[in-house]
Amino acid sequence: MTSREHVHPAVSAARERMYAPDVVEIARAVGRDKVVVLGMAWNVPVKHARRTLQAEDIGYTYLEFGNYITGWRRRLAIKIWAGWPTFPMVFINGALVGGASDLDALRKSGELKRLLAEQSA
């Protein structure tokens, strides 16, 4: 991965403009809500992450960005912004904790409950 220091300022500016309304919406939700899931329709891991949270009776905000046919440019911009290559993206207390399998690992280890007990940053 290219570090931000090795990117020309014009490229950085273009990256910041890519689908800026989506990124602003996500940043607001992540800053405001304890748990946020970014996803896309028809995606099995997204459904799994949402079911995991529901089974644990954990409230969350869900933002959906297209499906396998539509919205790929929006999702690409989100991936660049987050630095995470797949959906879902699960945020807890403003921090990206990963995807569905990462959420499962947090649940199984007990760390999910600990994270949820912490105050939002």
C-alpha positions in Angstrom: 0.0 0.0 0.0 1.2 3.5 -0.8 1.6 5.6 2.3 0.0 9.0 2.2 3.4 10.7 2.3 4.2 9.2 -1.0 1.2 10.6 -2.9 1.3 13.8 -4.8 -0.9 16.5 -3.3 -3.1 16.6 -6.5 -3.8 12.9 -6.1 -4.6 13.4 -2.4 -7.0 16.2 -3.3 -8.7 14.1 -6.0 -9.0 11.2 -3.5 -10.7 13.5 -1.0 -13.3 14.6 -3.6 -14.2 11.1 -4.7 -17.8 10.6 -3.7 -17.4 13.1 -0.9 -21.1 13.1 0.2 -20.9 9.3 0.9 -17.7 9.7 2.9 -19.2 12.7 4.8 -22.3 10.6 5.6 -20.2 7.7 6.8 -17.9 9.9 8.9 -20.8 11.5 10.6 -22.5 8.2 11.4 -19.2 6.7 12.6 -18.6 9.7 14.8 -22.2 9.7 16.1 -23.3 6.1 16.5 -21.7 3.4 18.7 -21.9 0.7 16.0 -22.0 1.3 12.2 -22.1 -1.3 9.5 -21.3 -0.4 5.9 -22.6 -2.9 3.4 -24.1 -3.7 0.1 -27.2 -5.7 -1.0 -27.0 -9.4 -1.8 -23.7 -9.8 0.1 -23.7 -12.8 2.4 -21.0 -11.5 4.8 -22.9 -8.3 5.3 -26.0 -10.3 6.2 -24.0 -12.4 8.5 -22.5 -9.4 10.4 -26.0 -7.9 10.7 -27.4 -11.1 12.0 -24.6 -11.4 14.5 -25.3 -8.0 15.9 -29.0 -8.7 16.1 -28.5 -12.1 17.8 -26.4 -10.2 20.4 -29.1 -7.6 20.7 -26.7 -4.9 19.7 -28.2 -1.8 18.0 -26.4 -0.5 14.9 -26.7 1.9 12.1 -26.6 0.3 8.6 -25.6 2.2 5.5 -26.0 0.4 2.2 -24.1 1.2 -1.0 -25.5 -0.6 -4.0 -25.2 -4.3 -4.8 -23.0 -6.4 -7.0 -24.3 -4.7 -10.1 -24.6 -1.0 -9.0 -22.6 1.3 -6.8 -19.1 -0.1 -7.3 -17.6 3.3 -7.8 -19.1 4.5 -4.5 -17.8 1.4 -2.7 -14.3 1.9 -4.2 -14.2 5.4 -2.8 -15.3 4.1 0.6 -12.6 1.4 0.5 -9.9 4.0 -0.3 -11.2 6.2 2.5 -11.3 3.4 5.1 -8.3 1.5 3.9 -10.3 -1.8 4.1 -10.8 -3.9 1.0 -14.1 -5.7 1.6 -17.7 -5.3 2.8 -19.0 -5.2 5.4 -17.1 -2.7 7.3 -17.9 -2.7 11.0 -17.1 0.3 13.1 -17.4 0.3 16.9 -16.8 3.5 18.9 -15.5 5.2 15.8 -12.9 2.6 15.0 -13.0 0.1 12.1 -12.9 -3.4 13.6 -13.0 -5.2 10.3 -15.6 -7.3 8.6 -18.0 -10.2 9.4 -15.3 -12.7 10.4 -13.5 -10.1 12.5 -16.8 -9.3 14.3 -17.3 -13.1 14.9 -13.8 -13.3 16.4 -14.5 -10.3 18.7 -17.7 -11.9 19.8 -16.1 -15.3 20.5 -13.2 -13.7 22.5 -15.5 -11.5 24.6 -13.9 -8.4 23.3 -17.0 -7.2 21.6 -18.8 -6.8 24.9 -15.8 -5.0 26.3 -15.7 -2.6 23.3 -19.4 -1.9 23.6 -19.0 -1.1 27.3 -16.4 1.6 26.5 -17.4 5.1 26.0 -17.3 6.4 22.4 -14.0 8.1 21.5 
